[in-house]
Amino acid sequence: MKKKLFTILQYIIFLGLGIFLAWWSLKDLNREEKDQIRIALNHARYWLIIPVFIILFLSHLIRAVRWKLLISSLGYHARTDNAFFAVMIGYLTNLAIPRLGEILKCTMLARYEKIPAEKLVGTIILERIIDAISLLIVFAVTLAIQPSIYTDLINAFFHSPHDPEKKKIPGILIGGTLIGILIIVMLLWMLIKKKTFADVLELFKKIANSVWQGVSAVQHLKKRGLFLFYTLILWACYFFGTYVGFFALQETQGYGMKETFAVLSAGSVGVIVTPGGIGAYALLIKKTMELYGLDEGIALAFGWILWLVQTFALLIGGIFSFVAIPYFNKRKIASEAT
């Protein structure tokens, strides 16, 4: 019961954070900036939603096929359509309750493919580890081609990047602040859970061991090269889906690869921070694009467009999958019943 209450409270807090960030991104807009948003939306190339939708659904299909490789390493076989439907149902559920989608994703596939759900959970953990490593690589590439991008982005949250009178906060101060916050969170956790410093070290050791075991498990795949290829194509879809989005607005069509890396990095963080990225995604994209000289109103409109397209794709795909998965498995269920 306590665990359920904690989960509900956690969701309410992060949903509230998302709503607050959405309000924060809109509260300081003046009439001129609101007019910019209206004009930009009136002249947006909405037909580009079609190729972006195709790229997004392709990425979800690739994720399903990649998941099948992990499942096959356990000695089980899953149909591609069922894996895809389960992935989409998981995404849809995560929009409402974060992490519940991962559980439902496993139980749905276990139901229709007769695979033990607890073994599927192990493949999801490995997937998340691979995704985290992939995201770190994206961060590294972004930092390599734009060394000051993350420092500039953090500074942008404290003042406008176009205000020359305010000095930027030194990177050392930012890093020290983040480390300080991490230490405070760790101390609070120790106080609440009544843990010692040795317990904290043991926790980090377990996390490190889990990450290493997850990464090393890829070595046991029969088709490691194909798995890594699918991972590369998956992130390429995310990249080009974002890149195509720049052509939706006249004001953003001139941006290119380095801006795409920055938006992909910021957007990924936004999706992690709040349920479905509500509020956080658009705000981070807005702050990021302002660094490249885009007006505040247009930058905000661009962020909300990207978020809405991705969210609608998940809603459409998820609802369709909920309806489709029992239909596509009707014959199989009927044959088992007889």
C-alpha positions as CSV (number, residue, x, y, z in Angstrom):
1,M,0.0,0.0,0.0
2,K,2.8,2.4,0.9
3,K,4.6,1.6,-2.4
4,K,1.4,2.5,-4.4
5,L,1.0,5.7,-2.5
6,F,4.6,6.6,-3.1
7,T,4.2,5.9,-6.8
8,I,1.0,8.1,-7.0
9,L,2.7,10.9,-5.1
10,Q,5.8,10.6,-7.3
11,Y,3.6,10.9,-10.4
12,I,1.7,13.9,-9.0
13,I,4.9,15.7,-8.2
14,F,6.4,15.2,-11.7
15,L,3.2,15.9,-13.5
16,G,2.9,19.1,-11.4
17,L,6.5,19.9,-12.4
18,G,5.5,19.5,-16.1
19,I,2.5,21.8,-15.7
20,F,4.6,24.4,-13.9
21,L,7.3,24.3,-16.6
22,A,4.6,24.7,-19.3
23,W,3.2,27.8,-17.4
24,W,6.8,29.1,-16.9
25,S,7.5,28.9,-20.6
26,L,4.4,30.9,-21.4
27,K,4.2,33.4,-18.5
28,D,6.7,36.1,-19.8
29,L,5.5,36.2,-23.4
30,N,4.5,39.7,-24.5
31,R,1.9,40.6,-27.1
32,E,4.5,40.8,-29.9
33,E,5.9,37.3,-29.1
34,K,2.4,35.9,-28.9
35,D,1.7,37.4,-32.4
36,Q,5.0,35.7,-33.6
37,I,3.7,32.4,-32.4
38,R,0.3,32.9,-34.1
39,I,1.9,33.9,-37.4
40,A,4.4,31.1,-37.3
41,L,1.7,28.5,-36.7
42,N,-0.5,30.0,-39.4
43,H,2.3,29.6,-41.9
44,A,3.7,26.2,-40.7
45,R,4.1,23.4,-43.2
46,Y,1.8,20.9,-41.6
47,W,2.2,18.4,-44.4
48,L,5.6,17.6,-42.9
49,I,3.8,15.9,-40.1
50,I,3.4,12.9,-42.5
51,P,7.1,12.2,-43.0
52,V,7.8,12.8,-39.3
53,F,5.1,10.4,-38.4
54,I,6.6,7.8,-40.8
55,I,10.0,8.3,-39.3
56,L,8.7,8.0,-35.7
57,F,6.7,4.9,-36.4
58,L,9.7,3.4,-38.2
59,S,11.7,4.0,-35.0
60,H,9.1,2.2,-32.9
61,L,9.1,-0.7,-35.3
62,I,12.9,-0.9,-35.2
63,R,12.7,-0.9,-31.4
64,A,10.3,-3.8,-31.5
65,V,12.5,-5.8,-33.9
66,R,15.6,-5.0,-31.7
67,W,13.6,-6.2,-28.7
68,K,12.9,-9.5,-30.5
69,L,16.7,-10.1,-30.8
70,L,16.9,-9.8,-27.0
71,I,14.0,-12.2,-26.5
72,S,15.5,-14.7,-29.0
73,S,18.7,-14.8,-26.9
74,L,16.5,-16.2,-24.1
75,G,15.3,-19.0,-26.3
76,Y,11.9,-17.6,-27.1
77,H,10.3,-16.3,-30.3
78,A,7.9,-13.3,-30.6
79,R,6.0,-12.1,-33.6
80,T,7.0,-8.7,-34.9
81,D,3.5,-7.4,-34.9
82,N,2.9,-8.4,-31.3
83,A,6.3,-6.9,-30.3
84,F,5.4,-3.6,-32.1
85,F,1.9,-3.4,-30.5
86,A,3.4,-4.1,-27.0
87,V,6.0,-1.3,-27.6
88,M,3.3,1.2,-28.6
89,I,1.0,0.2,-25.7
90,G,4.0,0.7,-23.3
91,Y,4.6,4.2,-24.8
92,L,1.0,5.2,-24.5
93,T,0.8,4.0,-20.9
94,N,4.0,5.9,-20.0
95,L,2.3,9.1,-21.1
96,A,-0.1,8.7,-18.2
97,I,2.0,6.8,-15.6
98,P,5.7,6.7,-16.1
99,R,7.4,3.2,-15.9
100,L,4.0,1.5,-15.7
101,G,4.3,1.2,-19.5
102,E,7.4,-1.0,-19.2
103,I,5.4,-3.4,-17.0
104,L,2.4,-3.4,-19.2
105,K,4.6,-3.9,-22.3
106,C,6.0,-7.1,-20.8
107,T,2.6,-8.4,-19.6
108,M,0.9,-7.8,-23.0
109,L,3.6,-9.7,-24.9
110,A,3.8,-12.4,-22.3
111,R,0.0,-12.9,-22.6
112,Y,0.0,-13.3,-26.4
113,E,3.4,-15.0,-26.9
114,K,3.4,-17.2,-23.8
115,I,6.8,-15.9,-22.6
116,P,7.4,-15.5,-18.9
117,A,6.9,-11.9,-18.0
118,E,9.8,-11.8,-15.5
119,K,12.2,-12.8,-18.2
120,L,10.9,-10.0,-20.5
121,V,11.5,-7.5,-17.7
122,G,15.2,-8.4,-17.9
123,T,15.3,-7.5,-21.6
124,I,13.7,-4.2,-20.8
125,I,16.4,-3.4,-18.2
126,L,19.1,-4.2,-20.8
127,E,17.3,-2.0,-23.4
128,R,17.2,0.9,-21.0
129,I,20.9,0.5,-20.2
130,I,21.7,0.6,-24.0
131,D,19.5,3.6,-24.4
132,A,21.2,5.4,-21.6
133,I,24.6,4.7,-23.1
134,S,23.4,5.8,-26.6
135,L,22.1,9.0,-25.1
136,L,25.4,9.7,-23.4
137,I,27.1,9.2,-26.8
138,V,24.7,11.8,-28.3
139,F,25.6,14.2,-25.5
140,A,29.3,13.5,-26.2
141,V,28.9,14.2,-29.9
142,T,26.9,17.4,-29.2
143,L,29.6,18.6,-26.7
144,A,32.4,17.7,-29.2
145,I,31.0,19.9,-32.0
146,Q,29.7,22.6,-29.6
147,P,31.9,22.6,-26.5
148,S,30.0,25.3,-24.6
149,I,26.5,24.3,-25.4
150,Y,25.5,22.8,-22.1
151,T,27.0,25.6,-20.0
152,D,25.2,28.1,-22.3
153,L,22.0,26.2,-21.9
154,I,22.1,26.2,-18.1
155,N,22.9,29.9,-18.2
156,A,19.9,30.4,-20.4
157,F,17.6,29.3,-17.6
158,F,18.8,32.2,-15.4
159,H,18.6,35.0,-18.0
160,S,18.0,35.6,-21.6
161,P,21.0,34.7,-23.9
162,H,20.4,38.0,-25.7
163,D,21.0,40.1,-22.7
164,P,24.6,41.3,-22.9
165,E,24.5,43.1,-19.5
166,K,24.3,39.9,-17.5
167,K,27.4,37.8,-17.1
168,K,27.3,34.1,-17.7
169,I,27.6,31.8,-14.7
170,P,31.0,30.0,-14.8
171,G,31.0,26.3,-15.7
172,I,32.8,25.4,-12.5
173,L,30.1,27.1,-10.4
174,I,27.4,25.2,-12.4
175,G,29.2,21.9,-11.9
176,G,29.7,22.6,-8.2
177,T,26.0,23.4,-7.8
178,L,25.0,20.2,-9.5
179,I,27.3,18.2,-7.3
180,G,26.0,20.0,-4.2
181,I,22.4,19.1,-5.2
182,L,23.4,15.5,-5.7
183,I,25.1,15.4,-2.2
184,I,22.0,17.0,-0.6
185,V,19.7,14.4,-2.3
186,M,22.0,11.6,-1.2
187,L,22.0,12.9,2.4
188,L,18.2,13.2,2.5
189,W,17.9,9.7,1.1
190,M,20.2,8.4,3.9
191,L,18.2,10.3,6.5
192,I,14.8,9.0,5.3
193,K,15.9,5.5,4.7
194,K,18.2,5.4,7.8
195,K,21.2,4.4,5.7
196,T,24.9,4.8,6.4
197,F,27.6,6.0,4.0
198,A,28.7,2.4,3.5
199,D,25.1,1.6,2.4
200,V,25.4,4.4,-0.2
201,L,28.7,3.0,-1.5
202,E,27.1,-0.4,-1.7
203,L,24.2,1.0,-3.6
204,F,26.5,2.6,-6.2
205,K,28.4,-0.6,-6.4
206,K,25.2,-2.6,-7.2
207,I,24.2,0.0,-9.8
208,A,27.7,-0.2,-11.4
209,N,27.5,-4.0,-11.4
210,S,24.0,-4.0,-12.9
211,V,25.1,-1.6,-15.7
212,W,28.2,-3.8,-16.4
213,Q,26.2,-7.0,-16.5
214,G,23.6,-5.4,-18.7
215,V,26.2,-4.2,-21.2
216,S,28.2,-7.4,-21.1
217,A,25.0,-9.4,-21.8
218,V,25.1,-8.0,-25.4
219,Q,28.1,-10.2,-25.9
220,H,25.9,-13.3,-25.5
221,L,23.6,-12.2,-28.4
222,K,23.9,-14.4,-31.4
223,K,23.5,-11.3,-33.7
224,R,25.4,-8.6,-31.8
225,G,26.2,-6.7,-35.0
226,L,22.6,-6.7,-36.0
227,F,21.6,-5.5,-32.6
228,L,24.1,-2.6,-32.7
229,F,23.0,-1.8,-36.3
230,Y,19.3,-1.5,-35.1
231,T,20.4,0.7,-32.3
232,L,22.2,3.0,-34.7
233,I,19.2,3.1,-37.1
234,L,16.9,3.8,-34.1
235,W,18.8,6.9,-33.0
236,A,19.2,7.9,-36.7
237,C,15.4,8.0,-36.9
238,Y,15.2,10.2,-33.8
239,F,17.9,12.5,-35.3
240,F,16.3,12.8,-38.7
241,G,12.8,13.1,-37.3
242,T,14.0,16.2,-35.4
243,Y,15.9,17.5,-38.5
244,V,12.8,17.3,-40.7
245,G,10.9,19.2,-38.0
246,F,13.1,22.3,-38.6
247,F,11.5,22.6,-42.0
248,A,8.0,23.0,-40.4
249,L,8.6,26.7,-39.8
250,Q,10.1,29.3,-42.1
251,E,12.1,30.7,-39.2
252,T,13.8,27.4,-38.4
253,Q,14.3,25.9,-41.9
254,G,17.9,27.2,-42.1
255,Y,19.1,25.2,-39.1
256,G,21.2,22.1,-39.6
257,M,23.0,19.2,-38.0
258,K,24.6,20.8,-35.0
259,E,21.3,22.3,-33.9
260,T,19.6,18.9,-34.4
261,F,22.1,17.3,-32.1
262,A,21.4,20.0,-29.5
263,V,17.6,19.7,-29.8
264,L,17.8,15.9,-29.6
265,S,19.9,16.1,-26.5
266,A,17.7,18.7,-24.8
267,G,14.4,17.0,-25.9
268,S,15.6,13.6,-24.5
269,V,16.2,15.2,-21.1
270,G,12.8,16.8,-21.3
271,V,11.1,13.4,-21.9
272,I,12.9,12.0,-18.8
273,V,12.1,14.9,-16.5
274,T,8.3,14.9,-16.7
275,P,5.6,12.4,-17.8
276,G,5.7,12.4,-21.6
277,G,7.9,15.4,-21.6
278,I,4.9,17.7,-20.9
279,G,6.2,21.3,-20.2
280,A,9.8,20.3,-19.9
281,Y,10.3,19.3,-23.5
282,A,9.0,22.5,-25.1
283,L,10.8,24.6,-22.5
284,L,14.2,23.0,-23.1
285,I,13.8,23.2,-26.9
286,K,12.9,26.9,-26.5
287,K,15.9,27.7,-24.4
288,T,18.1,25.6,-26.7
289,M,16.9,27.4,-29.9
290,E,17.3,30.8,-28.3
291,L,21.0,30.1,-28.1
292,Y,21.1,29.9,-31.9
293,G,19.4,33.3,-32.2
294,L,15.8,32.2,-32.6
295,D,13.2,34.6,-31.2
296,E,11.6,33.5,-27.9
297,G,8.1,33.1,-29.3
298,I,9.2,31.2,-32.4
299,A,11.5,29.0,-30.3
300,L,8.6,28.1,-28.0
301,A,6.2,27.4,-30.9
302,F,8.8,25.1,-32.4
303,G,9.2,23.2,-29.1
304,W,5.5,22.7,-28.7
305,I,5.1,21.6,-32.3
306,L,7.8,18.9,-31.9
307,W,6.3,17.7,-28.7
308,L,2.7,17.6,-30.0
309,V,3.7,15.6,-33.1
310,Q,5.6,13.0,-31.0
311,T,2.8,12.8,-28.5
312,F,0.0,12.4,-31.1
313,A,2.1,9.7,-32.8
314,L,2.2,7.8,-29.5
315,L,-1.5,8.4,-28.9
316,I,-2.5,7.2,-32.3
317,G,-0.2,4.2,-32.3
318,G,-0.9,3.2,-28.8
319,I,-4.7,3.4,-29.1
320,F,-4.5,1.5,-32.4
321,S,-2.3,-1.2,-30.8
322,F,-4.7,-1.7,-27.9
323,V,-7.5,-2.4,-30.4
324,A,-5.3,-4.3,-32.9
325,I,-3.4,-6.8,-30.7
326,P,-6.4,-8.9,-29.7
327,Y,-7.7,-8.8,-33.2
328,F,-4.4,-10.0,-34.8
329,N,-4.2,-12.8,-32.2
330,K,-7.9,-13.8,-32.5
331,R,-7.1,-17.0,-34.6
332,K,-4.3,-18.0,-32.2
333,I,-6.6,-17.6,-29.2
334,A,-9.4,-19.5,-30.9
335,S,-7.1,-22.4,-31.8
336,E,-5.8,-22.6,-28.3
337,A,-9.3,-22.6,-26.9
338,T,-10.3,-25.6,-29.0
